[in-house]
Amino acid sequence: MSRVPVLHYGIPGTKLELIDILEAKAKVSTNVWEFFLWASAMQYIWRFDVKGEPLKDIDKALTYLGWLRQAVAGKK
């Protein structure tokens, strides 16, 4: 399936897109829930300065990172 580039998911002037990073991480992740939380946070971090509501995106990323921290801490 071909991908349609979306400005806020790529880095201008490069071929680097968030989907490529998520795909690579998914291949080495062993915990599906932790990967989901990490990937969700990454989406908001990746685009926080592009979509027009940076604080909202940062807050959402922090929410997912908080849940990720709880998940990881719960394993100990």
Distance bins in CASP14 RR format, pairs under 12 A and 6 or more apart:
PFRMAT RR
TARGET T0000
AUTHOR 0000-0000-0000
RMODE 2
METHOD distances of the structure
MODEL  1
1 19 0 0 0 0 0 1 0 0 0 0 0
3 9 0 0 0 0 1 0 0 0 0 0 0
3 10 0 0 0 0 0 1 0 0 0 0 0
3 15 0 0 0 0 0 1 0 0 0 0 0
3 17 1 0 0 1 0 0 0 0 0 0 0
3 18 0 0 0 0 0 1 0 0 0 0 0
3 19 1 0 0 1 0 0 0 0 0 0 0
3 20 0 0 0 0 1 0 0 0 0 0 0
3 23 0 0 0 0 0 1 0 0 0 0 0
4 10 0 0 0 0 0 1 0 0 0 0 0
4 17 0 0 0 0 0 1 0 0 0 0 0
4 19 0 0 0 0 0 1 0 0 0 0 0
5 11 0 0 0 0 0 1 0 0 0 0 0
5 12 0 0 0 0 0 1 0 0 0 0 0
5 13 0 0 0 0 0 1 0 0 0 0 0
5 14 0 0 0 0 0 1 0 0 0 0 0
5 15 0 0 0 0 1 0 0 0 0 0 0
5 16 0 0 0 0 0 1 0 0 0 0 0
5 17 1 0 0 1 0 0 0 0 0 0 0
5 18 0 0 0 0 0 1 0 0 0 0 0
5 19 0 0 0 0 1 0 0 0 0 0 0
5 20 0 0 0 0 0 1 0 0 0 0 0
6 12 0 0 0 0 0 1 0 0 0 0 0
6 17 0 0 0 0 1 0 0 0 0 0 0
6 18 0 0 0 0 1 0 0 0 0 0 0
6 19 0 0 0 0 1 0 0 0 0 0 0
6 43 0 0 0 0 0 1 0 0 0 0 0
6 46 0 0 0 0 0 1 0 0 0 0 0
6 47 0 0 0 0 1 0 0 0 0 0 0
6 50 0 0 0 0 0 1 0 0 0 0 0
6 51 0 0 0 0 0 1 0 0 0 0 0
7 13 0 0 0 0 0 1 0 0 0 0 0
7 17 0 0 0 0 0 1 0 0 0 0 0
7 18 0 0 0 0 0 1 0 0 0 0 0
7 46 0 0 0 0 0 1 0 0 0 0 0
7 47 0 0 0 0 1 0 0 0 0 0 0
7 50 1 0 0 1 0 0 0 0 0 0 0
7 51 0 0 0 0 1 0 0 0 0 0 0
8 17 0 0 0 0 0 1 0 0 0 0 0
8 18 0 0 0 0 1 0 0 0 0 0 0
8 43 0 0 0 0 1 0 0 0 0 0 0
8 44 0 0 0 0 0 1 0 0 0 0 0
8 45 0 0 0 0 0 1 0 0 0 0 0
8 46 1 0 0 1 0 0 0 0 0 0 0
8 47 1 0 1 0 0 0 0 0 0 0 0
8 48 0 0 0 0 1 0 0 0 0 0 0
8 49 0 0 0 0 1 0 0 0 0 0 0
8 50 1 0 1 0 0 0 0 0 0 0 0
8 51 1 0 1 0 0 0 0 0 0 0 0
8 52 0 0 0 0 1 0 0 0 0 0 0
8 53 0 0 0 0 0 1 0 0 0 0 0
8 54 0 0 0 0 0 1 0 0 0 0 0
8 57 0 0 0 0 1 0 0 0 0 0 0
9 16 0 0 0 0 1 0 0 0 0 0 0
9 17 1 0 1 0 0 0 0 0 0 0 0
9 18 1 0 1 0 0 0 0 0 0 0 0
9 19 1 0 0 1 0 0 0 0 0 0 0
9 20 0 0 0 0 1 0 0 0 0 0 0
9 21 0 0 0 0 0 1 0 0 0 0 0
9 22 0 0 0 0 1 0 0 0 0 0 0
9 42 0 0 0 0 0 1 0 0 0 0 0
9 43 0 0 0 0 1 0 0 0 0 0 0
9 44 0 0 0 0 0 1 0 0 0 0 0
9 45 0 0 0 0 0 1 0 0 0 0 0
9 46 1 0 0 1 0 0 0 0 0 0 0
9 47 1 0 0 1 0 0 0 0 0 0 0
9 50 0 0 0 0 1 0 0 0 0 0 0
9 51 0 0 0 0 0 1 0 0 0 0 0
10 16 1 0 0 1 0 0 0 0 0 0 0
10 17 1 0 1 0 0 0 0 0 0 0 0
10 18 1 0 0 1 0 0 0 0 0 0 0
10 19 0 0 0 0 1 0 0 0 0 0 0
10 20 0 0 0 0 1 0 0 0 0 0 0
10 21 0 0 0 0 0 1 0 0 0 0 0
10 43 0 0 0 0 0 1 0 0 0 0 0
10 46 1 0 0 1 0 0 0 0 0 0 0
10 47 0 0 0 0 1 0 0 0 0 0 0
10 50 0 0 0 0 1 0 0 0 0 0 0
11 17 1 0 0 1 0 0 0 0 0 0 0
11 18 0 0 0 0 1 0 0 0 0 0 0
11 20 0 0 0 0 0 1 0 0 0 0 0
11 21 0 0 0 0 0 1 0 0 0 0 0
11 46 0 0 0 0 1 0 0 0 0 0 0
11 47 0 0 0 0 0 1 0 0 0 0 0
11 49 0 0 0 0 0 1 0 0 0 0 0
11 50 0 0 0 0 0 1 0 0 0 0 0
12 50 0 0 0 0 1 0 0 0 0 0 0
14 20 0 0 0 0 0 1 0 0 0 0 0
16 22 0 0 0 0 0 1 0 0 0 0 0
16 24 0 0 0 0 0 1 0 0 0 0 0
16 46 0 0 0 0 0 1 0 0 0 0 0
17 23 0 0 0 0 1 0 0 0 0 0 0
17 24 0 0 0 0 0 1 0 0 0 0 0
17 42 0 0 0 0 0 1 0 0 0 0 0
17 43 0 0 0 0 0 1 0 0 0 0 0
17 46 0 0 0 0 1 0 0 0 0 0 0
17 47 0 0 0 0 0 1 0 0 0 0 0
18 24 0 0 0 0 0 1 0 0 0 0 0
18 25 0 0 0 0 0 1 0 0 0 0 0
18 39 0 0 0 0 1 0 0 0 0 0 0
18 40 0 0 0 0 0 1 0 0 0 0 0
18 41 0 0 0 0 0 1 0 0 0 0 0
18 42 1 0 0 1 0 0 0 0 0 0 0
18 43 1 0 0 1 0 0 0 0 0 0 0
18 44 0 0 0 0 0 1 0 0 0 0 0
18 45 0 0 0 0 1 0 0 0 0 0 0
18 46 1 0 1 0 0 0 0 0 0 0 0
18 47 1 0 0 1 0 0 0 0 0 0 0
18 50 0 0 0 0 0 1 0 0 0 0 0
19 25 0 0 0 0 0 1 0 0 0 0 0
19 26 0 0 0 0 0 1 0 0 0 0 0
19 39 0 0 0 0 0 1 0 0 0 0 0
19 42 0 0 0 0 0 1 0 0 0 0 0
19 43 0 0 0 0 1 0 0 0 0 0 0
19 46 0 0 0 0 0 1 0 0 0 0 0
20 26 0 0 0 0 0 1 0 0 0 0 0
20 27 0 0 0 0 0 1 0 0 0 0 0
20 42 0 0 0 0 0 1 0 0 0 0 0
20 46 0 0 0 0 0 1 0 0 0 0 0
21 27 0 0 0 0 0 1 0 0 0 0 0
21 28 0 0 0 0 0 1 0 0 0 0 0
21 38 0 0 0 0 0 1 0 0 0 0 0
21 39 0 0 0 0 1 0 0 0 0 0 0
21 42 1 0 0 1 0 0 0 0 0 0 0
21 43 0 0 0 0 0 1 0 0 0 0 0
21 45 0 0 0 0 0 1 0 0 0 0 0
21 46 0 0 0 0 1 0 0 0 0 0 0
22 28 0 0 0 0 0 1 0 0 0 0 0
22 29 0 0 0 0 1 0 0 0 0 0 0
22 35 0 0 0 0 1 0 0 0 0 0 0
22 36 0 0 0 0 0 1 0 0 0 0 0
22 38 0 0 0 0 1 0 0 0 0 0 0
22 39 1 0 1 0 0 0 0 0 0 0 0
22 40 0 0 0 0 0 1 0 0 0 0 0
22 41 0 0 0 0 0 1 0 0 0 0 0
22 42 1 0 0 1 0 0 0 0 0 0 0
22 43 0 0 0 0 1 0 0 0 0 0 0
22 46 0 0 0 0 1 0 0 0 0 0 0
23 29 0 0 0 0 0 1 0 0 0 0 0
23 35 0 0 0 0 0 1 0 0 0 0 0
23 39 0 0 0 0 1 0 0 0 0 0 0
23 42 0 0 0 0 0 1 0 0 0 0 0
24 35 0 0 0 0 0 1 0 0 0 0 0
24 39 0 0 0 0 0 1 0 0 0 0 0
24 42 0 0 0 0 0 1 0 0 0 0 0
25 31 0 0 0 0 0 1 0 0 0 0 0
25 32 0 0 0 0 0 1 0 0 0 0 0
25 34 0 0 0 0 0 1 0 0 0 0 0
25 35 1 0 0 1 0 0 0 0 0 0 0
25 36 0 0 0 0 0 1 0 0 0 0 0
25 37 0 0 0 0 0 1 0 0 0 0 0
25 38 1 0 0 1 0 0 0 0 0 0 0
25 39 1 0 0 1 0 0 0 0 0 0 0
25 41 0 0 0 0 0 1 0 0 0 0 0
25 42 0 0 0 0 1 0 0 0 0 0 0
26 32 0 0 0 0 1 0 0 0 0 0 0
26 34 0 0 0 0 0 1 0 0 0 0 0
26 35 1 0 0 1 0 0 0 0 0 0 0
26 36 0 0 0 0 1 0 0 0 0 0 0
26 38 0 0 0 0 1 0 0 0 0 0 0
26 39 1 0 0 1 0 0 0 0 0 0 0
26 42 0 0 0 0 0 1 0 0 0 0 0
27 35 0 0 0 0 0 1 0 0 0 0 0
28 34 0 0 0 0 0 1 0 0 0 0 0
28 35 0 0 0 0 1 0 0 0 0 0 0
28 38 0 0 0 0 0 1 0 0 0 0 0
29 35 1 1 0 0 0 0 0 0 0 0 0
29 36 0 0 0 0 1 0 0 0 0 0 0
29 37 0 0 0 0 0 1 0 0 0 0 0
29 38 1 0 0 1 0 0 0 0 0 0 0
29 39 0 0 0 0 1 0 0 0 0 0 0
29 68 0 0 0 0 0 1 0 0 0 0 0
30 75 0 0 0 0 0 1 0 0 0 0 0
31 37 0 0 0 0 1 0 0 0 0 0 0
31 38 0 0 0 0 1 0 0 0 0 0 0
31 39 0 0 0 0 0 1 0 0 0 0 0
31 68 0 0 0 0 0 1 0 0 0 0 0
31 71 1 0 0 1 0 0 0 0 0 0 0
31 72 0 0 0 0 1 0 0 0 0 0 0
31 74 0 0 0 0 0 1 0 0 0 0 0
31 75 0 0 0 0 1 0 0 0 0 0 0
32 38 0 0 0 0 0 1 0 0 0 0 0
32 39 0 0 0 0 0 1 0 0 0 0 0
32 71 0 0 0 0 0 1 0 0 0 0 0
33 39 0 0 0 0 0 1 0 0 0 0 0
33 40 0 0 0 0 0 1 0 0 0 0 0
33 64 0 0 0 0 0 1 0 0 0 0 0
33 67 0 0 0 0 1 0 0 0 0 0 0
33 68 0 0 0 0 1 0 0 0 0 0 0
33 70 0 0 0 0 0 1 0 0 0 0 0
33 71 1 0 0 1 0 0 0 0 0 0 0
33 72 0 0 0 0 0 1 0 0 0 0 0
33 74 0 0 0 0 0 1 0 0 0 0 0
33 75 0 0 0 0 0 1 0 0 0 0 0
34 40 0 0 0 0 0 1 0 0 0 0 0
34 41 0 0 0 0 0 1 0 0 0 0 0
34 64 0 0 0 0 0 1 0 0 0 0 0
34 65 0 0 0 0 0 1 0 0 0 0 0
34 66 0 0 0 0 0 1 0 0 0 0 0
34 67 0 0 0 0 1 0 0 0 0 0 0
34 68 1 0 0 1 0 0 0 0 0 0 0
34 69 0 0 0 0 0 1 0 0 0 0 0
34 70 0 0 0 0 0 1 0 0 0 0 0
34 71 1 0 1 0 0 0 0 0 0 0 0
34 72 1 0 0 1 0 0 0 0 0 0 0
34 73 0 0 0 0 0 1 0 0 0 0 0
34 74 0 0 0 0 0 1 0 0 0 0 0
34 75 0 0 0 0 1 0 0 0 0 0 0
35 41 0 0 0 0 0 1 0 0 0 0 0
35 42 0 0 0 0 0 1 0 0 0 0 0
35 64 0 0 0 0 0 1 0 0 0 0 0
35 68 0 0 0 0 1 0 0 0 0 0 0
35 71 0 0 0 0 0 1 0 0 0 0 0
35 72 0 0 0 0 0 1 0 0 0 0 0
36 42 0 0 0 0 0 1 0 0 0 0 0
36 43 0 0 0 0 0 1 0 0 0 0 0
36 64 0 0 0 0 1 0 0 0 0 0 0
36 67 0 0 0 0 1 0 0 0 0 0 0
36 68 0 0 0 0 1 0 0 0 0 0 0
36 71 0 0 0 0 1 0 0 0 0 0 0
37 43 0 0 0 0 0 1 0 0 0 0 0
37 44 0 0 0 0 0 1 0 0 0 0 0
37 60 0 0 0 0 0 1 0 0 0 0 0
37 61 0 0 0 0 0 1 0 0 0 0 0
37 62 0 0 0 0 0 1 0 0 0 0 0
37 63 0 0 0 0 1 0 0 0 0 0 0
37 64 1 0 1 0 0 0 0 0 0 0 0
37 65 1 0 0 1 0 0 0 0 0 0 0
37 66 0 0 0 0 1 0 0 0 0 0 0
37 67 1 0 1 0 0 0 0 0 0 0 0
37 68 1 1 0 0 0 0 0 0 0 0 0
37 69 0 0 0 0 1 0 0 0 0 0 0
37 70 0 0 0 0 1 0 0 0 0 0 0
37 71 1 0 0 1 0 0 0 0 0 0 0
37 72 0 0 0 0 1 0 0 0 0 0 0
38 44 0 0 0 0 0 1 0 0 0 0 0
38 45 0 0 0 0 0 1 0 0 0 0 0
38 61 0 0 0 0 0 1 0 0 0 0 0
38 64 1 0 0 1 0 0 0 0 0 0 0
38 65 0 0 0 0 1 0 0 0 0 0 0
38 66 0 0 0 0 0 1 0 0 0 0 0
38 67 0 0 0 0 1 0 0 0 0 0 0
38 68 1 0 1 0 0 0 0 0 0 0 0
38 69 0 0 0 0 0 1 0 0 0 0 0
38 71 0 0 0 0 1 0 0 0 0 0 0
38 72 0 0 0 0 1 0 0 0 0 0 0
39 45 0 0 0 0 0 1 0 0 0 0 0
39 46 0 0 0 0 0 1 0 0 0 0 0
39 61 0 0 0 0 0 1 0 0 0 0 0
39 64 0 0 0 0 1 0 0 0 0 0 0
39 65 0 0 0 0 0 1 0 0 0 0 0
39 68 0 0 0 0 1 0 0 0 0 0 0
40 46 0 0 0 0 0 1 0 0 0 0 0
40 57 0 0 0 0 0 1 0 0 0 0 0
40 60 0 0 0 0 1 0 0 0 0 0 0
40 61 0 0 0 0 1 0 0 0 0 0 0
40 62 0 0 0 0 0 1 0 0 0 0 0
40 63 0 0 0 0 1 0 0 0 0 0 0
40 64 1 0 1 0 0 0 0 0 0 0 0
40 65 0 0 0 0 1 0 0 0 0 0 0
40 66 0 0 0 0 0 1 0 0 0 0 0
40 67 0 0 0 0 1 0 0 0 0 0 0
40 68 0 0 0 0 1 0 0 0 0 0 0
41 47 0 0 0 0 0 1 0 0 0 0 0
41 48 0 0 0 0 0 1 0 0 0 0 0
41 57 0 0 0 0 0 1 0 0 0 0 0
41 58 0 0 0 0 0 1 0 0 0 0 0
41 59 0 0 0 0 0 1 0 0 0 0 0
41 60 0 0 0 0 1 0 0 0 0 0 0
41 61 1 0 1 0 0 0 0 0 0 0 0
41 62 1 0 0 1 0 0 0 0 0 0 0
41 63 0 0 0 0 1 0 0 0 0 0 0
41 64 1 1 0 0 0 0 0 0 0 0 0
41 65 1 0 1 0 0 0 0 0 0 0 0
41 66 0 0 0 0 1 0 0 0 0 0 0
41 67 0 0 0 0 1 0 0 0 0 0 0
41 68 1 0 0 1 0 0 0 0 0 0 0
41 69 0 0 0 0 0 1 0 0 0 0 0
41 71 0 0 0 0 0 1 0 0 0 0 0
42 48 0 0 0 0 0 1 0 0 0 0 0
42 57 0 0 0 0 0 1 0 0 0 0 0
42 60 0 0 0 0 0 1 0 0 0 0 0
42 61 1 0 0 1 0 0 0 0 0 0 0
42 64 0 0 0 0 1 0 0 0 0 0 0
42 65 0 0 0 0 1 0 0 0 0 0 0
42 68 0 0 0 0 0 1 0 0 0 0 0
43 50 0 0 0 0 0 1 0 0 0 0 0
43 51 0 0 0 0 0 1 0 0 0 0 0
43 57 0 0 0 0 1 0 0 0 0 0 0
43 60 0 0 0 0 1 0 0 0 0 0 0
43 61 0 0 0 0 1 0 0 0 0 0 0
43 64 0 0 0 0 1 0 0 0 0 0 0
44 50 0 0 0 0 0 1 0 0 0 0 0
44 51 0 0 0 0 1 0 0 0 0 0 0
44 53 0 0 0 0 0 1 0 0 0 0 0
44 54 0 0 0 0 1 0 0 0 0 0 0
44 55 0 0 0 0 0 1 0 0 0 0 0
44 56 0 0 0 0 1 0 0 0 0 0 0
44 57 1 0 1 0 0 0 0 0 0 0 0
44 58 1 0 0 1 0 0 0 0 0 0 0
44 59 0 0 0 0 1 0 0 0 0 0 0
44 60 1 0 1 0 0 0 0 0 0 0 0
44 61 1 1 0 0 0 0 0 0 0 0 0
44 62 0 0 0 0 1 0 0 0 0 0 0
44 63 0 0 0 0 1 0 0 0 0 0 0
44 64 1 0 0 1 0 0 0 0 0 0 0
44 65 0 0 0 0 1 0 0 0 0 0 0
45 51 0 0 0 0 0 1 0 0 0 0 0
45 54 0 0 0 0 0 1 0 0 0 0 0
45 57 1 0 0 1 0 0 0 0 0 0 0
45 58 1 0 0 1 0 0 0 0 0 0 0
45 59 0 0 0 0 0 1 0 0 0 0 0
45 60 0 0 0 0 1 0 0 0 0 0 0
45 61 1 0 1 0 0 0 0 0 0 0 0
45 62 0 0 0 0 1 0 0 0 0 0 0
45 63 0 0 0 0 0 1 0 0 0 0 0
45 64 0 0 0 0 1 0 0 0 0 0 0
45 65 0 0 0 0 1 0 0 0 0 0 0
46 57 0 0 0 0 1 0 0 0 0 0 0
46 58 0 0 0 0 0 1 0 0 0 0 0
46 60 0 0 0 0 0 1 0 0 0 0 0
46 61 0 0 0 0 1 0 0 0 0 0 0
47 53 0 0 0 0 1 0 0 0 0 0 0
47 54 0 0 0 0 1 0 0 0 0 0 0
47 56 0 0 0 0 0 1 0 0 0 0 0
47 57 1 0 0 1 0 0 0 0 0 0 0
47 58 0 0 0 0 0 1 0 0 0 0 0
47 60 0 0 0 0 0 1 0 0 0 0 0
47 61 0 0 0 0 1 0 0 0 0 0 0
48 54 1 0 1 0 0 0 0 0 0 0 0
48 55 0 0 0 0 1 0 0 0 0 0 0
48 56 0 0 0 0 1 0 0 0 0 0 0
48 57 1 1 0 0 0 0 0 0 0 0 0
48 58 1 0 1 0 0 0 0 0 0 0 0
48 59 0 0 0 0 1 0 0 0 0 0 0
48 60 0 0 0 0 1 0 0 0 0 0 0
48 61 1 0 0 1 0 0 0 0 0 0 0
48 62 0 0 0 0 0 1 0 0 0 0 0
49 55 0 0 0 0 0 1 0 0 0 0 0
49 56 0 0 0 0 0 1 0 0 0 0 0
49 57 0 0 0 0 1 0 0 0 0 0 0
49 58 0 0 0 0 1 0 0 0 0 0 0
50 57 0 0 0 0 1 0 0 0 0 0 0
51 57 1 0 0 1 0 0 0 0 0 0 0
51 58 0 0 0 0 0 1 0 0 0 0 0
51 60 0 0 0 0 0 1 0 0 0 0 0
52 58 0 0 0 0 0 1 0 0 0 0 0
53 59 0 0 0 0 1 0 0 0 0 0 0
53 60 0 0 0 0 1 0 0 0 0 0 0
54 60 0 0 0 0 0 1 0 0 0 0 0
54 61 0 0 0 0 0 1 0 0 0 0 0
55 61 0 0 0 0 0 1 0 0 0 0 0
55 62 0 0 0 0 0 1 0 0 0 0 0
56 62 0 0 0 0 0 1 0 0 0 0 0
56 63 0 0 0 0 0 1 0 0 0 0 0
57 63 0 0 0 0 0 1 0 0 0 0 0
57 64 0 0 0 0 0 1 0 0 0 0 0
58 64 0 0 0 0 0 1 0 0 0 0 0
58 65 0 0 0 0 0 1 0 0 0 0 0
59 65 0 0 0 0 0 1 0 0 0 0 0
59 66 0 0 0 0 0 1 0 0 0 0 0
60 66 0 0 0 0 0 1 0 0 0 0 0
60 67 0 0 0 0 0 1 0 0 0 0 0
61 67 0 0 0 0 0 1 0 0 0 0 0
61 68 0 0 0 0 0 1 0 0 0 0 0
62 68 0 0 0 0 0 1 0 0 0 0 0
62 69 0 0 0 0 0 1 0 0 0 0 0
63 69 0 0 0 0 0 1 0 0 0 0 0
63 70 0 0 0 0 0 1 0 0 0 0 0
64 70 0 0 0 0 0 1 0 0 0 0 0
64 71 0 0 0 0 0 1 0 0 0 0 0
65 71 0 0 0 0 0 1 0 0 0 0 0
65 72 0 0 0 0 0 1 0 0 0 0 0
66 72 0 0 0 0 1 0 0 0 0 0 0
66 73 0 0 0 0 1 0 0 0 0 0 0
67 73 0 0 0 0 0 1 0 0 0 0 0
67 74 0 0 0 0 0 1 0 0 0 0 0
68 74 0 0 0 0 0 1 0 0 0 0 0
68 75 0 0 0 0 0 1 0 0 0 0 0
69 75 0 0 0 0 0 1 0 0 0 0 0
69 76 0 0 0 0 0 1 0 0 0 0 0
70 76 0 0 0 0 0 1 0 0 0 0 0
END
